Amino acid sequence: METISEGWLQFLFVAVPVLSLVGAWMGLRTAGRLAERRQHDINNKKGDELE
């Protein structure tokens, strides 16, 4: 059986963690935007009830 070349191993050891970090960052960014939008909608509904 043939072993994986050193170049491929280096690529995998760098690319997989980097892609994981990018995915986590994008997910947190999206979650923050959704939470902000949800809070904004809640504040708007409270304002409508007061009128």
Contacts in CASP RR format, 6 or more apart in sequence:
PFRMAT RR
TARGET T0000
AUTHOR 0000-0000-0000
METHOD contacts of the structure
MODEL  1
METISEGWLQFLFVAVPVLSLVGAWMGLRTAGRLAERRQHDINNKKGDEL
E
END
